[in-house]
Amino acid sequence: MSAQVRMRLLPSARCLFDEPVQVKVVGLRSRQVVTMRARSTDERGVLFNSSAIYRADDSGEIDLERDASLCGSYVGVEPMGLLRSLKPDALHKYFFKNRALEPFMVNFSVHEEEGRMLAKATNERFLMGDGVRRVPVKEGNFQGVLFTPPGDGPFPAVLDLNTFKSEKRASLLATRGFIVLALTVFIGKLNLERMNLDDYEEAVKFLQNHPKVNSKGVGILSRSKGSDVALSLAAFVPGVEAVVWINGCNANVGVPLYYKGRQILTPLMLDFNKVIPTDSGAYFIKQVVENPLAEEHKSSIVPIERANGNFLFVASEDDLNWDSKGYLDDMVGRLKRHGKKNFESVTYPGAGHLLEPPYGPYCPSALHGMLRFPVVWGGKPRAHAAAEVHLWTKIQDFLKAHLSCNSAQTK
């Protein structure tokens, strides 16, 4: 490495997962052309890489907040482009970073055109802030992980429904001042015979009775299959004050839903004859789910007009998993016809299905957890990344507004 070239990560090399970092290089020759690289390994041992070519200014400095990439994994000014564009060598790999106790480690480096490394720096991106507690919970018919902020509270409470196990959103929200219970819809072997809403009601009551919760109302954060569970909780279970629905369906998908011993919603099923292969080896499945508005499927639609809580509907216009935007339009229209004003909606052109907390690697395709084959998720990388930044703030503002939250308690 070069003694005079230095790489700086500002304001610190240690930050939260959802915070941007400024990458700067100093000590280069005037107008020197170099390659900036990023490398990270996920929890399954898969290596992800990105790179971009930059030209230093007259002073021999590069600032990713100011300077444009000339070519590489992305082109143009994109301060967090090296993170967003991290890609694996193999196709259809999602970057697994779901364990909250371990930071997301990113190794940045700058290289001469011949390849010699000039400088390097490591960015530690934490999912949990100082003082946040992580406690596994198993009570009654539910099990999950509870994240609590430091201090005595009281705090707003959120149930985070993940289709498959992840602690990312819950740990970051707890860092922002929410008590969050992370639940997984599908644990272990998929049970497609029956789903009991009562199990999720137990989780809602658990949060309501927590001594540090500031009101009896609970918020729910959800995406994909978890979102129709969230809608059902809002429609049938008292105490749900706010629901964030992200790229979900307006109907109960795949599994009969029961509550208090009787079936309340039939399952909206899938037609695998509509699966379309693509050249990449992943499959296009947007038309696979049956039309919930067809007469024979209307008994699967969640009656959200019964809900008293507030909704934030979020849809990506390039979601290739299913027609999130169409489902959103149906729900908004239905609530309006019932004279309801307890909702707001946001759509993102160019974003795909997997909207997550910001500054993680964009995933165009990966193994579908329920279908067990790779699918395309949709989205244009840069637009998708911008949507994640905007949405993450939107989610927090919405939950604070509707969960009787004292702004002094949340950051």
Secondary structure by P-SEA (a helix, b strand, c coil): ccccbbbbccccccccccbbbbbbbcccccbbbbbbbbbbbcccccccccccccccccccbbbccccccccccccccccccccccccccccccccccccccccbbbbbbccccccccccbbbbbbbcccccbbbbbbbcccbbbbbbbccccccbbbbbbbbccccaaaaaaaaaaccbbbbbbccccccccccccaaaaaaaaaaaaacccccccbbbbbbcaaaaaaaaaaaaccccccbbbbcccccccccbbbbccccccbbbbcccccccccccccccccccccccccccccccccccccccccccbbbbbccccccaaaaaaaaaaaaaaaaccccccccccccccccccccccccccccccccccbbbbbcccaaaaaaaaaaaaaaaaaaaaacccccccccc
